[in-house]
Amino acid sequence: MELRHLRYFVAVAEELNFRRAAERLNISQPPLSMQIAQLEQELGARLFDRSSQRVNLTMAGRIFLGHARDILAHVKDAARDVRLVADGEVGEIRIGYTQSSEFLHVLPAAINEFRKRYPKTSFTLEQMRSAEQLAAIAEQRIDIGIFRLPEGDHGGDVELIPFYEDPPVLAVREGSPLAARRDIAMRDLEAEMFISTPTSAASGLRDVLMKLCRNAGYLPRIVQEAREVPTILGLAAAGIGIAVVPSLARRMGVDHLAFLPIRDPQADSTLYVGVAEGKTGRLVLELRDLLVAMGRQG
């Protein structure tokens, strides 16, 4: 049994006339009659009652008609979905992001907008360190990444587009001597105790802290580690130490904290959108462009 047998059967069942069905199918009547006879033989049941001047469906024909329509509809839907995938209008987009970028409203807003445009698109999100994202993009384990570029890394085969400036700030306990200052230079913090993420965390904050301190001529004294930025802010608010965090962390609204701009030439922390260079589908490129546009709007 082939799909054409189902199409021929449905046409005859809807027209209840072999001549009109043949005209509708743009074939001659004898081959149509032959195909229907072959179908009936394969099914082992008569589908049409031809005993009167008018063709009528038998009970078996009425039952088979519903199934035939369903099968043809499923095939049509499958073909449409395959074309949409081939045209880049449906599929799964795998997104990597650093922990600190999750405070950025752009990613959820972009996904929400993208779902409106392409409702059949699904998203898989995975929190990863910046270096892990670069490797995952190059190996095509993720399609798009949001990260800070690790020190000394130029992206390799990953196409990088800066889309959001998120300079680090210093989180200090309200009422502390540092909190009274308008801004701070890293060279003034050599004697301070720092809170930061472990090197295994996905935020990249440890890399930012180490880079700033090295440029100021010292290594930071890290007295407490925590994987999550909210935990780091809570520890800083409790006076355990000070912390270099993304400026986006201000949006968390943690009490008893002051945030100081860091007055250093190296205190820039650009968020990038990265995709595989020359190996990226239209759907991913459109999401990348949407992220960049929304990120630059702030």
C-alpha positions in Angstrom: 0.0 0.0 0.0 1.4 3.4 -1.0 0.3 6.9 -0.3 -1.2 7.3 -3.7 -3.6 4.5 -2.9 -4.9 6.5 0.0 -5.2 9.7 -2.0 -7.1 7.9 -4.7 -9.4 6.2 -2.2 -10.1 9.5 -0.4 -10.9 11.2 -3.7 -13.4 8.5 -4.8 -14.9 8.4 -1.3 -15.5 12.2 -1.3 -16.7 12.4 -4.9 -18.6 9.1 -4.8 -18.0 9.0 -8.5 -15.0 7.5 -10.3 -15.1 9.9 -13.3 -15.1 13.0 -11.1 -12.5 11.6 -8.8 -10.3 10.8 -11.8 -10.7 14.4 -13.1 -9.9 15.7 -9.6 -6.7 13.6 -9.5 -5.8 14.5 -13.2 -5.7 10.8 -14.2 -7.8 8.7 -16.4 -10.6 6.6 -14.9 -9.4 3.0 -15.8 -6.1 3.3 -13.9 -8.0 4.8 -10.9 -10.4 1.9 -10.9 -7.5 -0.5 -11.1 -5.7 1.1 -8.1 -8.9 1.0 -6.0 -9.3 -2.7 -6.8 -5.7 -3.4 -5.8 -6.3 -1.6 -2.5 -9.4 -3.6 -1.8 -7.6 -6.8 -2.6 -4.7 -5.9 -0.3 -7.1 -5.0 2.6 -9.3 -8.0 1.9 -12.5 -6.0 2.0 -14.7 -4.1 -0.4 -14.5 -0.4 0.2 -17.2 0.7 -2.3 -20.6 -0.7 -3.2 -20.9 -0.4 -7.0 -24.1 -2.3 -7.2 -26.3 0.7 -7.8 -25.9 3.6 -10.3 -24.3 5.6 -7.6 -21.1 4.6 -5.8 -21.4 4.2 -2.0 -19.0 3.5 0.7 -19.3 0.2 2.5 -19.0 0.0 6.3 -15.4 -1.0 5.8 -14.9 1.9 3.5 -16.4 4.4 6.0 -14.0 3.1 8.7 -11.0 3.1 6.4 -11.8 6.7 5.2 -11.2 8.2 8.7 -7.8 6.3 8.9 -6.8 7.3 5.4 -7.5 11.0 6.1 -5.6 10.9 9.3 -2.6 9.2 7.6 -2.5 11.8 4.8 -2.8 14.7 7.3 0.1 13.3 9.4 2.2 12.9 6.2 1.4 16.5 5.2 2.3 17.8 8.7 5.5 15.8 8.7 6.5 17.2 5.2 5.7 20.7 6.4 7.8 20.3 9.5 10.7 18.9 7.5 10.6 21.9 5.1 10.5 24.3 8.1 13.6 22.6 9.6 15.3 22.7 6.2 14.4 26.4 5.8 15.6 27.1 9.4 12.2 28.1 10.8 11.9 25.3 13.4 14.2 23.3 15.6 16.1 23.3 18.9 18.5 26.1 19.9 21.1 25.1 22.5 22.2 28.1 24.5 25.1 28.4 27.0 25.4 31.3 29.5 27.6 32.2 32.4 26.1 32.4 35.9 26.5 36.2 36.1 24.7 36.8 32.8 21.5 35.2 34.2 20.7 38.6 35.8 20.6 40.1 32.3 17.0 40.6 31.2 18.0 40.3 27.5 18.1 36.5 27.3 14.6 35.7 28.6 13.2 38.7 26.7 14.8 37.5 23.5 13.6 34.0 23.9 10.1 35.2 24.6 10.1 37.4 21.4 11.6 34.5 19.4 8.9 32.1 20.5 6.3 34.5 19.1 8.1 34.5 15.7 8.8 30.8 15.7 6.5 29.0 18.0 7.8 25.6 17.0 11.3 26.4 18.2 12.5 24.9 21.5 15.4 26.1 23.7 17.9 24.2 25.8 19.8 26.4 28.3 22.9 25.3 30.1 25.0 27.3 32.6 28.7 27.0 31.6 32.0 28.7 32.2 33.2 31.0 29.4 36.0 28.7 28.3 33.6 25.8 28.3 31.2 27.7 26.1 33.9 28.5 23.6 34.9 24.8 23.3 31.2 23.7 23.2 30.5 26.2 20.3 33.5 25.1 18.3 32.5 21.4 18.8 28.9 22.2 18.0 27.6 21.0 21.4 25.8 24.3 21.8 24.6 26.7 19.1 25.1 30.1 20.8 26.8 31.3 24.0 26.7 34.4 26.2 29.9 34.9 28.1 32.8 37.1 29.0 35.9 36.4 27.0 38.6 34.7 29.1 41.8 36.5 29.4 44.1 35.8 26.5 41.5 34.0 24.5 40.5 35.5 21.1 37.7 33.1 20.3 39.4 30.8 17.8 36.8 29.5 15.4 34.0 31.3 17.3 32.5 34.4 15.9 32.3 37.0 18.7 29.9 40.0 18.9 30.1 42.3 21.9 26.5 43.1 22.9 26.4 44.3 26.5 28.8 46.3 28.6 28.7 45.1 32.2 31.6 46.6 34.1 32.4 44.9 37.4 31.7 46.8 40.6 32.8 46.3 44.2 30.2 45.0 46.7 30.9 46.2 50.2 28.9 46.2 53.5 27.0 49.4 54.1 28.6 51.4 56.9 32.1 50.1 56.2 34.9 52.7 55.5 35.0 51.6 51.9 31.2 52.2 51.5 31.8 56.0 52.1 33.8 56.3 48.9 32.4 57.3 45.5 34.6 54.8 43.6 37.6 52.6 44.2 40.9 51.6 42.6 42.0 48.0 42.8 45.5 49.1 44.0 43.8 50.3 47.2 42.4 46.9 48.1 45.5 44.8 48.5 45.0 44.4 52.2 41.3 43.5 51.9 39.6 40.1 52.2 37.8 39.0 49.1 34.8 36.7 48.5 34.7 35.0 45.1 33.6 32.0 43.2 35.6 28.8 43.0 37.6 28.3 39.8 35.1 25.6 38.9 32.1 27.9 38.9 30.5 29.0 35.6 30.4 32.7 36.2 33.9 33.8 35.2 34.0 36.2 38.2 37.1 34.6 39.6 38.9 35.3 36.3 37.8 39.0 36.4 39.0 39.4 40.0 42.3 37.7 39.3 42.9 39.9 36.2 42.1 43.1 38.1 44.3 42.2 41.0 47.3 41.1 38.9 47.1 44.4 37.0 47.2 46.2 40.3 50.3 44.2 41.3 49.1 41.6 43.8 47.1 38.4 44.2 43.8 38.7 46.1 43.4 37.2 49.6 40.2 35.1 49.1 38.8 34.2 52.5 35.5 32.7 51.3 34.2 31.0 48.1 30.6 30.6 47.0 29.3 29.3 43.7 26.2 31.6 43.4 26.3 35.4 43.1 23.4 35.9 45.5 25.3 34.0 48.2 28.4 36.1 47.5 26.3 39.2 48.0 24.9 37.9 51.2 28.3 37.2 52.6 29.5 40.7 51.6 26.5 42.2 53.3 27.3 40.3 56.4 30.8 41.8 56.4 32.7 38.6 55.7 34.7 40.3 52.9 34.3 42.4 49.7 33.4 41.1 46.3 34.0 42.0 42.7 30.6 41.3 41.0 28.9 42.2 37.7 27.1 45.6 37.8 24.0 43.6 36.9 24.0 42.2 40.5 22.7 45.5 41.7 19.3 44.4 40.3 19.1 41.8 43.0 18.2 44.4 45.7 20.3 42.8 48.5 20.0 44.9 51.7 23.0 46.4 53.5 25.2 46.5 50.5 26.9 49.4 48.7 28.3 49.1 45.1 31.3 51.1 44.1 32.5 51.6 40.5 36.0 50.3 40.0 38.3 53.0 38.7 40.7 50.9 36.6 41.4 50.9 32.8 41.1 47.1 32.9 37.7 47.2 34.7 35.7 46.4 31.6 33.7 43.3 31.3 32.0 43.0 28.0 29.4 40.2 27.5 29.7 38.6 24.1 27.4 36.5 22.0 29.3 33.7 20.3 28.3 31.3 17.4 30.3 28.9 15.3 32.0 30.8 12.5 30.6 29.7 9.1 28.6 26.7 10.5 25.5 28.4 11.9 21.9 28.0 10.6 19.6 30.9 9.9 17.5 30.4 13.0 20.6 30.7 15.3 21.8 33.7 13.4 18.5 35.4 13.8 18.5 34.8 17.5 22.0 36.1 17.7 21.0 39.3 16.0 18.0 39.7 18.2 20.2 39.3 21.4 22.7 41.8 20.1 20.0 44.4 19.2 18.3 44.0 22.6 21.5 44.0 24.5 22.7 47.2 22.9 19.4 48.9 23.7 20.2 48.2 27.4 
